[in-house]
Each structure stands twice: as structure tokens, then as C-alpha cells.
Amino acid sequence: MQPLNLLLLTMLLAAVAYVLGSARSRTLAMPLGGVRHLKSLPGYYGVRAAIWCGVPALVILGLWAAFEGKMIQSIVVGTLPDTMIPDTAGEASLLMSKIGNVANGSLPPGFVEEPVAKAAELLQVLQVQSKIYMTGLVLAVALLAGFVGWVRIRPLLNAREQVEAILRWFFFACAGVAVLTTVGIVFSVVFETIRFFEQVPFFEFFFGTSWSPQLALRTDQVGSEGAFGMIPLFTGTLLISFIAMLIAAPVGLLSAIYLSEYANKRVRSTVKPLLEMLAGIPTVVYGFFAALTVAPFISDLASAIGVEASSQSALAAGLVMGIMIIPFVSSLSDDVINAVPQTLRDGSLALGATQSETMKKVIFPAALPGIMGGLLLAVSRAIGETMIVVMAAGLAANLTANPLETVTTVTVQIVTLLVGDQEFDSAKTLAAFALGAMLFISTLLLNVIALKIVRKYREQYD
């Protein structure tokens, strides 16, 4: 049985265990005078029985699925002659891919060596046996554990306390997974960044003004061993993000103020959904719009007034990116402004303040922390955008502050460096991790600055 089907069957058995456990608790309570004599509600007994049935089976299913491939690979590779045993993980992956293609019929056995053909036959047998053993073990554990949980139901059993304790551990495990995932990402990036700096000097990366990570084929190229200066990339990132925020911040914030404080219900119910529809447009569509409409328009306009402009420019990418970010700023700011207590508005108006003065002196200071959070989210979205930059701003790492020239960003270069089959032992590939680490640090500093601004200007209200 396939793992997905087995998972669904296990969940079905857990649901049956819930029904039977709940029914058994009611049955045991009848001689005592009813459900009120139970230590917990019948639903808790059902949940306890479902946990007994489902959790051990799901754990076994997850462990089996996690280690099945490695175990089968080690057995299959172990049957090959010593001359065919791979030396590296990459060679082992290619060999198992060939054996798998023979096993599933994509590659005829006559086109490969005889040991590979025999290994493919063994692979088929092991895969079938693995599914049979996995299905039998998971179902047996589910039925046996569910039966034990059902039999151990007693009226004086505090099922609620046990269920809540299990749920607390489950929630703790979920939080732990999130924390460990973050820690794992940080450590993996830091580890690869250290490997990068073992090959590229620290000062060259931080203070270099040329970015040419590909290895040079001629000595007259920029940096005969490649150039890894990050300044042009961060300059392009900041330039495009700045242009985007010049569009998104005022338009989004002012539209939120209008929709929340000045627009009537009919206008709000019409304009707000239309504005939020911009957030649902795929970024590749924005990229097409920027490359086919905005960028040529800017180039033609610049030529008309006698200014030289590239066919791909930071201005085109920033303008379209700003349009894309408007719904984030507007929606979050609108929700924050509406969350300000109505009593503050009423008190200000009762003291004789106008609606405009109330907005500037009362509502805006109260909503400032949430507005700053929305702007921070918009900045993060602008820094992390890739598709629009690729299609509208290009890939050239130019150190310039001219918005009419071609630039690139950190995220675009990370994607470019990791496209295709890469060996993670060259400075070219490891540069992506170094850029990712610097981007992470920059975002962290941005969060710290925003937090200090919020704490400085935040006002407390009872």
C-alpha cells in the first residue's frame, strides 16, 4: 500500500477508535447513573483512544518512509561488484537513478551492465516487500494500540488531563520544530559562508566594487580568478527597494487612511477588494508588465527629453514593484487604523478637533506601531523580490545610483548562482550563501531599527 493511502487508512482507524472510545465511556457510565459520574467528558475518552491508535502508527510510518530509501539503496549497492561501488554521494545518486530507470521500465535491461540489471530486479523486489511489511506493521500497531487504549478506559480515568498533557507536548514539539528549523537554516548558511571566506578574502567581499563570480577564461577579464565584491549588488537592491517604497508607502498609507476614515461603506466595500486584488497577481505577470510596458515607456520618454536610459532599468523595476507592494501597506495599515478604539475618536471630536486633526494627533500615533510593521513587511517583500528585477532591471551588477541604468539585486544573483547542477565546493556557488547571510543580517538590523522607532514613538492607551 502506498504511504499516502496508508496514512489515510490510519486516520480512518483513529476516527473509528474515537467513536468506540466515546461509546465505551458512555456504556461504562450507565450503571453509575450517567455521564456526570465520569471523570471526564466522553469526547476526551474518544480522543484518548484515537491518540493511542493513531500516534504510534503514524510515528512508525514516518520513520519507515524516512529511512526506507537509504536502507534499500545500501542493500542494492552492496550487491554490486567492488569496481562499480560509487565513491561519492553524487555517483551513488546517479547509479541509483540508472538502476531505478531499469526497474521502472524507462531503460531496457539490455542497455546496461548485467550487475545493474540484477540490482534493478532486486530493487523491485525490495520495494514490493517494503510496502508489504510497512502496511502490515503500521496496521498491526494501530489496531493493537487502539485496542489497548479502548480496553483501558475506566470511569475514574482522568482522560481530559492526559489528552491536554499530550496536546501540550504536541504544541511544544511544533514550536520546537519551528525554532530548530530556523537554527538549522542559520547554521547551514553560516557554515557555507565560512567555507566561502576560506577561498575569498573577507575585505574583497565586503569592500569590492566588482561582481563577476564566474571564473575567468582569459587573464584580461575582470579579475582573473573572479570578482566577488558585494557592494554593487547591495547598491542595486537598496536603489530598487527605495524606488518601490517611494511609490508603495505614501499611496498605500494614504489609501488606507481614506478607506478607514473618510470613505463611506459603499465606496469601501468596492475599492478595498479591488485594491487587494493586486496582491493576488503573480509576480511573473508584474515582470511581464514591467518588461513590455513600463521599461520601454521609460526608455522612450528619456530619449524624448534627451536623457540616455537603458532598455532595462532600476526605475522600471522599482515602479512596478511599488505597485505590487501597495496592497500590503494599504491592507495592513487599514486593519491597524480600524483597530484603534472608537472612544479615542469620539473623545477627540468631542473636544472640538476636526476629523483631520483627529487623524493626525490621535489615530495615527496610536496606529504607528502597526503601520511600521506593515512598512517593514513591505520593505522585506521588496528586498526579496526576484522575478520583476530579472525581467525589468537585468542581471548586470553595476555600481551606480542612476535609476535609468541596469542594475541587479542580491536575490537575483543568489538564484543565478544556484541555477543548474552545482558542486558546493567552488567560490562561485558558495558566494550565494555569503550573500544570503549578508541579506539575513541586513534584515535583522532593519527589524531592530524598526523596533526602536516603534518604542520611541509608541503611545500607551488604557
C-alpha positions in Angstrom: 0.0 0.0 0.0 1.2 3.5 -0.9 2.2 5.7 2.1 -0.5 8.2 1.4 -3.2 5.6 1.3 -1.8 4.1 4.5 -1.8 7.5 6.1 -5.5 8.0 5.2 -6.3 4.5 6.5 -4.6 5.1 9.7 -6.5 8.4 10.2 -9.7 6.4 9.5 -8.8 3.9 12.1 -8.1 6.7 14.6 -11.6 8.1 13.8 -13.1 4.7 14.5 -11.2 4.5 17.7 -12.6 7.9 18.7 -16.2 6.7 18.2 -15.6 3.4 20.0 -13.8 5.1 22.9 -16.5 7.7 23.4 -19.2 5.0 23.2 -17.4 2.8 25.7 -17.2 5.6 28.2 -21.0 6.2 27.9 -21.6 2.5 28.3 -19.5 2.3 31.5 -21.2 5.3 32.9 -24.8 4.0 32.5 -24.6 1.7 35.6 -23.2 4.5 37.6 -26.0 6.9 36.9 -25.0 8.7 33.7 -22.2 10.7 32.1 -22.0 13.0 35.0 -20.2 10.3 37.0 -17.3 10.1 34.6 -14.1 11.8 35.5 -14.0 13.5 32.0 -16.5 14.1 29.2 -17.0 11.2 26.7 -15.2 13.2 24.0 -12.0 13.1 25.9 -12.1 9.3 26.2 -12.6 9.2 22.5 -9.7 11.5 21.8 -7.5 9.4 24.1 -8.4 6.2 22.2 -7.8 7.9 18.9 -4.3 9.1 20.1 -3.5 5.6 21.2 -4.5 4.2 17.8 -3.1 6.9 15.5 0.1 8.3 17.1 2.3 5.1 17.3 1.2 4.0 13.8 2.0 7.5 12.4 5.4 7.5 14.1 6.3 4.1 12.6 5.0 5.2 9.2 7.1 8.4 9.3 10.3 6.6 10.4 9.8 3.9 7.8 9.3 6.5 5.0 12.3 8.4 6.1 14.8 5.5 6.2 13.3 3.2 3.6 15.2 4.7 0.7 18.6 4.7 2.4 18.2 1.1 3.6 17.2 -0.2 0.2 20.0 1.8 -1.5 22.6 0.3 0.8 21.3 -3.2 0.2 21.2 -2.8 -3.6 24.6 -1.1 -3.9 26.1 -3.8 -1.6 25.3 -6.4 -4.2 27.3 -4.7 -6.9 30.9 -5.6 -7.7 33.6 -3.7 -5.9 34.6 -1.9 -9.2 31.1 -0.5 -9.5 30.6 0.7 -5.9 30.4 4.6 -6.0 32.9 6.6 -4.1 30.9 9.8 -3.6 27.3 10.7 -2.8 26.8 12.2 -6.3 28.0 9.0 -8.0 25.7 6.9 -5.8 22.8 9.1 -6.7 23.5 8.7 -10.4 23.9 4.9 -10.1 20.6 4.6 -8.2 18.9 6.7 -10.8 20.1 4.3 -13.5 19.0 1.3 -11.5 15.6 2.9 -10.8 15.1 3.6 -14.5 15.8 0.0 -15.3 13.4 -1.1 -12.5 10.5 1.0 -13.7 11.0 0.1 -17.3 12.3 3.5 -18.6 15.6 1.9 -19.6 15.8 -1.6 -21.2 18.0 -4.0 -19.2 19.9 -4.8 -22.4 21.4 -1.2 -22.4 23.1 -1.6 -19.0 25.6 -3.8 -17.4 24.5 -7.2 -16.1 25.1 -6.3 -12.4 23.0 -3.2 -12.8 20.2 -5.2 -14.4 20.3 -7.7 -11.4 20.4 -4.8 -9.0 17.2 -3.4 -10.7 15.5 -6.7 -10.2 16.5 -6.7 -6.5 15.3 -3.2 -6.2 11.8 -4.1 -7.5 11.6 -7.0 -5.0 12.8 -4.9 -2.1 10.3 -2.1 -2.9 7.4 -4.5 -3.0 8.5 -6.3 0.2 9.0 -2.9 1.9 5.4 -1.8 1.2 4.0 -5.1 2.4 6.0 -5.0 5.6 5.2 -1.4 6.2 1.5 -1.8 5.7 1.3 -4.9 7.9 3.4 -3.3 10.7 1.5 0.1 10.7 -1.9 -1.5 10.7 -0.9 -4.0 13.4 0.4 -1.3 15.6 -2.7 0.9 15.0 -5.1 -1.9 15.8 -3.2 -3.3 18.8 -2.6 0.1 20.4 -6.1 1.2 19.7 -7.5 -1.9 21.3 -5.3 -1.3 24.4 -6.4 2.3 24.6 -10.0 1.2 24.3 -9.8 -1.5 26.9 -8.1 0.7 29.5 -11.0 3.2 29.5 -12.4 3.5 33.1 -14.9 5.9 34.6 -12.4 7.2 37.1 -9.7 7.7 34.4 -8.9 11.4 34.0 -8.9 11.4 30.2 -9.0 15.2 29.9 -5.8 15.6 31.9 -4.0 13.0 29.8 -5.3 14.5 26.5 -4.3 18.0 27.4 -0.9 16.9 28.5 -0.3 15.2 25.2 -1.6 18.3 23.3 0.8 20.5 25.3 3.7 18.3 24.3 2.4 18.4 20.7 2.3 22.2 20.7 5.7 22.3 22.3 7.1 20.0 19.6 5.6 22.2 16.8 7.2 25.2 18.4 10.4 23.3 18.7 10.3 22.3 15.0 9.9 26.0 14.0 12.8 27.0 16.3 15.1 24.2 15.2 14.3 24.9 11.5 15.4 28.5 12.0 18.5 27.4 13.8 19.3 24.8 11.1 18.9 27.4 8.4 21.2 29.9 10.2 23.9 27.3 10.9 23.8 25.9 7.4 24.2 29.4 5.9 26.9 30.3 8.4 28.8 27.1 7.7 28.8 27.6 3.9 29.7 31.3 4.4 32.7 30.3 6.4 33.8 28.0 3.6 33.3 30.8 1.1 35.6 33.1 3.1 38.3 30.4 3.2 38.5 30.9 -0.6 37.7 34.6 -1.0 39.2 37.4 1.2 36.9 39.0 3.7 37.7 42.5 2.6 37.3 41.8 -1.1 33.8 40.6 -0.5 32.7 43.5 1.8 34.5 46.3 0.1 34.9 45.1 -3.5 33.2 47.2 -6.2 33.2 44.5 -8.9 31.0 41.4 -9.1 32.0 38.7 -11.6 31.6 35.4 -9.8 32.2 33.2 -12.9 35.8 32.0 -13.3 37.6 34.0 -16.0 38.7 32.3 -19.1 41.3 34.9 -20.0 43.7 36.9 -17.9 42.4 40.2 -19.4 38.9 39.7 -17.9 37.8 41.4 -14.7 39.6 39.5 -12.0 41.4 36.5 -13.4 40.1 34.5 -10.6 36.7 36.1 -10.4 35.5 39.2 -8.6 33.2 38.9 -5.5 32.6 42.4 -4.3 29.0 42.7 -2.9 28.7 46.5 -3.0 27.2 46.6 -6.5 24.6 44.1 -5.5 23.5 45.8 -2.3 23.5 49.1 -4.1 21.1 47.8 -6.7 19.0 46.2 -4.0 18.7 49.4 -2.0 18.1 51.5 -5.1 15.2 49.4 -6.4 13.7 49.0 -2.9 13.9 52.7 -2.3 12.1 53.5 -5.5 9.5 50.9 -4.7 8.8 52.3 -1.2 8.6 55.8 -2.6 5.5 54.5 -4.5 4.1 52.0 -2.1 4.4 53.8 1.2 2.6 57.1 0.5 0.0 55.6 -1.8 -0.7 52.6 0.4 -0.8 54.6 3.6 -3.0 57.4 2.2 -5.4 55.0 0.6 -5.7 53.2 4.0 -6.4 56.5 5.7 -9.1 57.3 3.1 -10.8 53.9 3.2 -10.8 53.7 7.0 -11.7 57.3 8.0 -13.3 59.2 5.0 -14.8 56.7 2.6 -18.4 55.6 3.0 -19.3 51.9 3.3 -20.3 51.6 -0.4 -17.0 53.0 -1.6 -15.0 51.0 0.9 -16.7 47.7 0.0 -15.9 48.3 -3.6 -12.4 49.9 -3.6 -10.8 47.7 -0.8 -11.4 44.4 -2.6 -10.2 45.8 -5.9 -7.1 47.2 -4.2 -6.3 43.9 -2.6 -6.7 42.1 -5.9 -3.3 43.5 -6.8 -1.8 41.2 -4.2 -3.1 38.1 -6.0 -1.4 38.9 -9.3 1.6 36.6 -9.8 5.0 38.4 -9.8 5.8 37.0 -13.2 2.8 39.0 -14.6 4.2 42.1 -12.9 7.5 41.2 -14.6 5.9 41.0 -18.0 4.2 44.3 -17.4 7.5 45.9 -16.3 9.5 44.5 -19.2 6.9 45.0 -22.0 5.2 48.2 -21.0 6.9 50.2 -18.3 10.6 49.8 -19.3 10.0 50.7 -23.0 7.9 53.7 -21.9 10.7 55.0 -19.6 13.3 54.5 -22.3 11.2 56.3 -24.9 10.4 59.1 -22.5 14.0 59.5 -21.6 15.0 59.6 -25.2 12.4 62.2 -26.0 13.8 64.6 -23.4 17.4 63.9 -24.4 18.4 61.6 -21.5 20.1 58.3 -22.0 18.3 55.4 -20.5 18.8 51.6 -20.7 16.1 49.3 -22.0 16.2 47.7 -18.6 16.4 50.0 -15.6 16.1 50.2 -11.9 13.3 52.7 -12.3 11.1 50.4 -14.2 11.6 47.6 -11.7 11.1 49.9 -8.7 7.9 51.4 -10.1 6.3 48.1 -10.8 7.5 46.6 -7.6 6.0 49.6 -5.7 2.6 48.9 -7.4 2.9 45.3 -6.3 3.6 46.3 -2.7 0.8 48.8 -2.4 -1.8 46.2 -1.2 0.4 45.0 1.6 0.9 48.5 3.0 -2.7 49.5 2.4 -4.4 46.4 3.9 -2.2 46.2 7.0 -2.4 49.9 7.7 -6.2 49.8 7.2 -6.6 47.0 9.7 -4.3 48.8 12.2 -6.2 52.1 11.9 -9.6 50.3 12.3 -8.2 48.6 15.4 -7.8 52.0 17.2 -10.6 52.3 19.8 -13.6 54.3 18.7 -13.6 56.1 22.1 -10.4 57.9 21.1 -12.1 59.3 18.0 -15.2 60.3 19.9 -13.2 62.0 22.7 -11.1 64.0 20.2 -14.1 65.1 18.2 -16.0 66.0 21.4 -13.1 68.3 22.4 -13.6 70.2 19.1 -10.9 68.7 16.9 -11.6 68.3 13.3 -11.5 64.9 11.6 -8.2 65.7 10.0 -6.7 66.8 13.4 -8.1 63.6 15.0 -6.4 61.6 12.4 -3.0 63.3 12.8 -2.9 63.8 16.5 -4.8 60.8 17.9 -5.4 57.9 15.4 -2.0 58.0 13.6 0.1 58.0 16.8 -2.0 55.1 18.2 -1.6 53.1 15.0 2.1 53.9 14.4 3.5 50.6 15.7 1.2 48.6 13.4 1.9 50.9 10.4 5.6 50.5 11.0 5.1 46.7 11.0 3.3 47.0 7.6 6.0 49.1 6.1 8.7 46.7 7.4 6.8 43.8 5.8 6.7 45.8 2.5 10.4 46.5 2.7 11.1 42.8 3.2 9.0 42.0 0.3 10.8 44.5 -1.9 14.2 43.2 -0.9 13.2 39.6 -1.5 11.6 40.1 -4.9 13.4 38.4 -7.8 11.2 38.0 -10.9 10.4 41.6 -11.5 14.1 42.5 -11.2 15.2 39.8 -13.6 12.8 40.9 -16.3 12.9 44.6 -15.8 16.2 45.6 -14.3 18.5 42.9 -15.8 21.5 40.9 -14.4 24.3 43.4 -14.8 26.0 44.2 -11.4 26.6 47.9 -12.0 27.7 50.2 -9.2 25.5 53.2 -9.9 22.9 55.4 -8.3 21.3 56.3 -11.6 17.8 54.7 -11.7 17.9 54.7 -15.6 20.7 52.2 -15.7 20.7 48.4 -15.5 21.3 47.0 -12.0 20.7 43.7 -10.2 19.9 42.7 -6.7 21.2 40.2 -4.1 18.3 37.8 -4.5 18.7 37.7 -8.3 22.3 36.8 -8.0 21.6 34.1 -5.5 19.1 32.5 -7.9 21.6 32.9 -10.8 24.4 31.2 -8.9 22.3 28.2 -7.8 20.7 27.5 -11.2 21.6 24.1 -12.7 23.7 21.3 -11.3 26.2 22.9 -8.9 29.0 21.4 -6.8 29.1 23.2 -3.4 32.9 23.4 -3.3 33.6 26.4 -5.6 33.7 30.1 -4.6 31.1 30.8 -7.3 28.4 28.6 -5.7 29.4 29.4 -2.1 29.0 33.1 -2.9 25.2 32.5 -2.8 25.4 31.5 0.8 27.6 34.5 1.7 25.1 36.8 0.0 22.2 35.1 1.9 24.0 35.6 5.2 24.5 39.3 4.5 20.9 39.6 3.5 19.8 37.9 6.7 21.9 40.3 8.8 20.6 43.3 6.9 17.0 42.3 7.5 17.8 41.7 11.2 19.2 45.2 11.5 16.2 46.6 9.8 14.0 44.8 12.3 16.0 46.2 15.2 15.8 49.8 13.8 12.0 49.5 13.3 11.6 48.2 16.8 13.5 51.1 18.3 11.3 53.6 16.2 8.2 51.9 17.4 9.3 52.0 21.1 10.2 55.7 20.8 7.0 56.9 19.3 4.5 54.4 20.6 1.8 55.8 22.9 0.1 53.7 25.5 -3.7 53.9 25.9 -5.9 52.5 28.6 
